[in-house]
């Protein structure tokens, strides 16, 4: 498999991204090949400092970088030789199979939509995050930022996307889908929630269990929780903050450790025609390694094809 990595993406790039790529090499197979996309001189000098063999990687030069503070759409259009733009060009032309970046998430979403296009039938692609359950399982939360103001039919599709992701990447059989609301009753919530509930109940596309509340993220009530991207992003960042507070207070048992974003590596862009993973801007080498491995697993599962087939049926 040909795995593309944006070496320039992230607050600690290129050091952390290249260290992560080196760590990932130990868990990839001989048939896998990592493409390091970014400033060639910086890549070579960093590899030398890490005592890594440049011949173990494919190095693709990109002369520009889209920084975290830049406007995503304007930067993507203007910086056509950025590591993000080059990565999407490689993906679009089938020179790599999957692309991962911890860079400007807005630019990555722009690239996913404009370079790859949405899978036919998908209204809006989304991004998903993984939260730990107390019983050892996971809860998949989507959307977590790409769609702050979706319509009910978009939430319905999020449930389909989350179900397929849970089944084929995380091996969850017949995953339970809950709609985030302020109460369990059918009539609760705002107009968006009420309308989405009516669309979701008694459907044949996924296993809908009804409304869930904020207290249900870490229990086993649902495997997938669907919400708008605004709410999902607030929840995700609150979980990250809670994890930091727990560490400061000396709370770090096996369950608490599972909140560490490094263990998950990143979040997939669901609903586009190829495999794209977005990493955290503060990604360490460990997080980059796991982002690369997640990227491989998503492509190996043929998730985009399974989504396309599900929408056709």
C-alpha positions as CSV (number, residue, x, y, z in Angstrom):
1,X,0.0,0.0,0.0
2,X,1.2,3.5,-0.8
3,X,0.6,5.8,2.2
4,X,1.1,9.5,1.8
5,X,2.1,11.6,4.8
6,X,2.2,15.4,4.9
7,X,5.5,15.9,6.6
8,X,5.0,19.6,7.0
9,X,1.7,19.4,8.8
10,X,1.5,19.9,12.6
11,X,2.9,22.2,15.3
12,X,6.1,20.1,15.6
13,X,6.7,19.3,12.0
14,X,8.9,18.1,10.4
15,X,10.6,16.5,13.4
16,X,7.5,14.8,14.9
17,X,6.1,13.7,11.5
18,X,9.3,12.1,10.4
19,X,9.8,10.4,13.8
20,X,6.3,9.1,13.5
21,X,7.0,7.8,10.0
22,X,10.1,6.0,11.3
23,X,8.0,4.4,14.1
24,X,5.3,3.4,11.7
25,X,7.9,1.6,9.5
26,X,8.3,-1.0,12.3
27,X,4.6,-1.9,12.0
28,X,4.1,-1.7,8.3
29,X,4.7,-4.6,6.0
30,X,7.3,-4.9,3.2
31,X,4.6,-4.3,0.7
32,X,3.8,-0.9,2.2
33,X,5.6,2.2,1.1
34,X,5.5,5.6,2.9
35,X,5.5,8.8,0.8
36,X,7.0,11.7,2.7
37,X,5.5,14.9,1.2
38,X,7.2,18.2,2.0
39,X,10.4,20.2,1.7
40,X,12.9,17.7,0.4
41,X,16.0,19.3,2.0
42,X,14.2,19.4,5.4
43,X,13.1,15.8,5.0
44,X,16.6,14.6,4.2
45,X,18.3,16.6,6.9
46,X,15.8,15.4,9.5
47,X,16.1,11.8,8.4
48,X,19.9,12.1,8.8
49,X,19.5,13.5,12.3
50,X,17.3,10.5,13.1
51,X,19.8,8.0,11.6
52,X,17.1,6.8,9.2
53,X,17.7,5.6,5.6
54,X,16.1,7.9,3.0
55,X,15.8,5.0,0.7
56,X,13.3,3.5,3.0
57,X,10.8,6.2,1.9
58,X,9.5,7.8,-1.2
59,X,10.3,11.6,-0.9
60,X,8.0,14.0,-2.8
61,X,9.1,17.6,-2.8
62,X,6.6,20.3,-2.0
63,X,7.9,23.9,-1.8
64,X,5.0,25.5,0.2
65,X,3.3,25.0,3.5
66,X,-0.3,25.9,4.5
67,X,0.1,27.1,8.1
68,X,-2.5,26.6,10.8
69,X,-3.6,30.2,10.9
70,X,-4.3,30.6,7.2
71,X,-7.8,30.7,5.6
72,X,-8.3,27.2,4.4
73,X,-9.9,27.9,1.0
74,X,-7.8,30.8,0.1
75,X,-4.6,29.0,1.1
76,X,-5.5,25.8,-0.8
77,X,-6.2,27.7,-4.0
78,X,-3.1,30.0,-3.7
79,X,-0.5,27.5,-2.5
80,X,-0.8,24.9,-5.2
81,X,2.6,23.4,-4.3
82,X,1.9,23.1,-0.6
83,X,2.4,19.7,1.0
84,X,-1.4,19.3,1.5
85,X,-2.1,20.2,-2.2
86,X,0.6,17.9,-3.5
87,X,-0.7,15.1,-1.3
88,X,-4.2,15.5,-2.7
89,X,-2.9,15.6,-6.3
90,X,-1.0,12.4,-5.7
91,X,-4.2,10.8,-4.2
92,X,-6.4,12.1,-7.0
93,X,-4.0,10.7,-9.7
94,X,-3.8,7.3,-8.0
95,X,-0.1,7.7,-7.2
96,X,-0.8,7.0,-3.5
97,X,-3.7,5.0,-1.9
98,X,-4.3,7.1,1.2
99,X,-3.2,10.5,2.6
100,X,-2.7,11.6,6.2
101,X,-2.0,15.1,7.6
102,X,-1.9,16.8,10.9
103,X,-1.9,20.2,9.2
104,X,-4.6,22.8,8.7
105,X,-7.8,20.7,9.1
106,X,-9.9,23.2,7.1
107,X,-7.5,22.9,4.1
108,X,-7.6,19.1,4.4
109,X,-11.4,19.2,4.3
110,X,-11.3,21.6,1.3
111,X,-8.9,19.3,-0.5
112,X,-11.1,16.3,0.3
113,X,-14.2,17.9,-1.2
114,X,-12.7,19.7,-4.2
115,X,-9.9,17.3,-5.2
116,X,-11.6,14.0,-4.4
117,X,-15.3,14.8,-4.6
118,X,-17.9,13.3,-2.4
119,X,-19.1,9.7,-2.9
120,X,-22.2,9.9,-5.2
121,X,-25.2,10.3,-3.0
122,X,-23.3,11.9,-0.1
123,X,-24.7,15.3,0.8
124,X,-21.9,16.4,3.1
125,X,-18.7,14.5,4.1
126,X,-17.9,14.5,7.8
127,X,-15.2,13.7,10.4
128,X,-15.5,11.2,13.2
129,X,-13.8,10.9,16.6
130,X,-13.4,7.9,18.9
131,X,-14.1,8.1,22.6
132,X,-13.4,5.3,25.2
133,X,-16.2,3.4,26.9
134,X,-15.9,2.4,30.5
135,X,-16.3,-1.3,29.5
136,X,-13.3,-1.2,27.2
137,X,-15.2,-0.5,23.9
138,X,-15.4,2.7,21.9
139,X,-18.0,5.3,21.0
140,X,-17.8,7.0,17.6
141,X,-18.9,10.6,17.6
142,X,-19.7,12.4,14.4
143,X,-19.7,15.1,13.1
144,X,-16.9,16.8,15.1
145,X,-16.4,20.0,13.2
146,X,-16.9,19.8,9.4
147,X,-20.6,20.6,9.4
148,X,-21.6,23.1,12.1
149,X,-25.2,23.6,10.8
150,X,-26.4,20.4,9.0
151,X,-29.9,19.6,8.0
152,X,-31.8,16.5,9.2
153,X,-31.1,14.4,6.1
154,X,-27.4,15.1,6.6
155,X,-27.6,13.7,10.1
156,X,-29.3,10.7,8.7
157,X,-26.3,10.1,6.4
158,X,-23.9,10.6,9.3
159,X,-25.5,7.6,10.9
160,X,-24.9,5.5,7.8
161,X,-21.3,6.6,7.6
162,X,-20.7,6.0,11.3
163,X,-22.2,2.6,11.1
164,X,-20.0,1.5,8.2
165,X,-16.9,3.0,9.8
166,X,-17.7,1.2,13.1
167,X,-18.3,-2.2,11.3
168,X,-15.5,-2.3,8.8
169,X,-12.7,-0.5,10.6
170,X,-13.5,-1.1,14.3
171,X,-15.2,-4.5,13.9
172,X,-18.4,-3.5,15.7
173,X,-21.2,-5.8,14.7
174,X,-24.6,-4.2,14.1
175,X,-23.5,-0.9,15.8
176,X,-26.1,0.9,17.9
177,X,-26.8,4.5,16.6
178,X,-28.0,7.2,19.0
179,X,-29.0,10.8,18.2
180,X,-27.6,13.3,20.6
181,X,-30.4,15.2,22.4
182,X,-31.4,16.9,25.6
183,X,-33.7,14.0,26.6
184,X,-34.6,10.5,25.6
185,X,-38.2,11.3,24.6
186,X,-39.0,11.4,20.9
187,X,-40.4,14.9,21.1
188,X,-37.4,16.5,22.9
189,X,-34.9,18.8,21.4
190,X,-34.7,21.5,18.8
191,X,-36.3,21.3,15.3
192,X,-33.2,19.7,13.8
193,X,-33.2,16.9,16.4
194,X,-37.0,16.3,16.2
195,X,-37.0,16.1,12.4
196,X,-33.9,13.9,12.3
197,X,-35.5,11.6,14.9
198,X,-38.5,11.1,12.7
199,X,-36.3,10.3,9.7
200,X,-34.2,7.8,11.7
201,X,-36.9,5.8,13.5
202,X,-38.0,2.6,11.8
203,X,-35.3,2.9,9.2
204,X,-33.6,-0.1,7.5
205,X,-30.2,1.5,6.9
206,X,-28.8,1.3,10.5
207,X,-29.6,0.2,14.0
208,X,-31.2,3.3,15.5
209,X,-31.8,3.1,19.3
210,X,-33.3,6.6,19.7
211,X,-32.1,9.7,21.5
212,X,-29.1,9.7,23.8
213,X,-27.8,12.4,26.2
214,X,-24.5,13.8,27.2
215,X,-24.1,11.3,30.0
216,X,-24.1,8.4,27.5
217,X,-20.8,9.0,25.8
218,X,-18.8,6.7,28.0
219,X,-21.4,4.0,28.7
220,X,-22.6,1.2,26.4
221,X,-25.9,2.7,25.4
222,X,-24.7,3.5,21.9
223,X,-21.8,2.7,19.7
224,X,-22.3,5.7,17.4
225,X,-23.6,9.1,18.5
226,X,-24.7,11.5,15.8
227,X,-24.8,15.3,16.2
228,X,-24.1,18.5,14.3
229,X,-20.4,19.5,13.9
230,X,-20.6,22.5,16.2
231,X,-21.8,20.4,19.1
232,X,-19.5,17.5,18.3
233,X,-16.4,19.8,18.2
234,X,-17.3,21.3,21.6
235,X,-17.7,17.8,23.1
236,X,-14.5,16.6,21.7
237,X,-12.5,19.5,23.0
238,X,-14.1,19.3,26.4
239,X,-13.1,15.6,26.5
240,X,-9.5,16.6,25.7
241,X,-9.6,19.2,28.4
242,X,-11.0,16.8,30.9
243,X,-8.2,14.4,30.1
244,X,-5.6,17.1,30.8
245,X,-7.3,18.0,34.1
246,X,-7.3,14.3,35.2
247,X,-3.6,14.0,34.5
248,X,-2.8,17.2,36.5
249,X,-4.7,15.7,39.5
250,X,-2.7,12.5,39.3
251,X,-5.6,10.4,37.8
252,X,-4.1,8.1,35.2
253,X,-5.5,4.6,35.4
254,X,-6.0,2.4,32.3
255,X,-9.4,4.0,31.5
256,X,-8.0,7.5,31.7
257,X,-5.1,6.6,29.5
258,X,-7.5,5.8,26.7
259,X,-8.5,9.4,26.4
260,X,-5.1,10.2,25.1
261,X,-5.5,11.4,21.5
262,X,-2.1,9.9,20.6
263,X,-3.6,6.4,20.8
264,X,-6.1,7.2,18.0
265,X,-3.8,9.2,15.7
266,X,-6.5,11.1,13.9
267,X,-10.0,11.2,12.5
268,X,-11.1,10.0,9.0
269,X,-12.9,12.2,6.5
270,X,-16.0,10.0,5.8
271,X,-18.0,10.3,2.6
272,X,-15.2,11.2,0.1
273,X,-14.0,8.9,-2.7
274,X,-10.6,8.0,-1.2
275,X,-9.0,7.5,2.2
276,X,-8.0,10.7,4.1
277,X,-7.1,11.0,7.8
278,X,-6.8,14.3,9.7
279,X,-4.5,14.4,12.7
280,X,-4.3,16.7,15.7
281,X,-2.2,19.8,15.2
282,X,-0.2,19.0,18.3
283,X,0.5,15.5,17.2
284,X,3.6,13.8,18.7
285,X,5.6,11.1,16.9
286,X,3.4,8.4,18.5
287,X,0.2,10.2,17.3
288,X,1.7,10.5,13.8
289,X,2.5,6.8,13.8
290,X,-1.0,5.9,14.8
291,X,-2.4,8.3,12.2
292,X,-0.5,6.5,9.5
293,X,-1.7,3.1,10.7
294,X,-5.3,4.3,10.9
295,X,-4.9,5.6,7.4
296,X,-3.8,2.1,6.2
297,X,-6.6,0.3,8.1
298,X,-9.3,2.6,6.5
299,X,-8.0,1.9,3.0
300,X,-7.5,-1.8,3.7
301,X,-11.2,-2.0,4.7
302,X,-12.2,-0.5,1.3
303,X,-14.4,1.9,3.3
304,X,-15.2,4.3,0.4
305,X,-16.4,1.4,-1.8
306,X,-18.5,0.0,1.0
307,X,-20.1,3.4,1.5
308,X,-20.8,3.7,-2.2
309,X,-22.4,0.2,-2.3
310,X,-24.5,1.0,0.8
311,X,-25.9,4.1,-0.8
312,X,-26.8,2.2,-4.0
313,X,-28.7,-0.6,-2.2
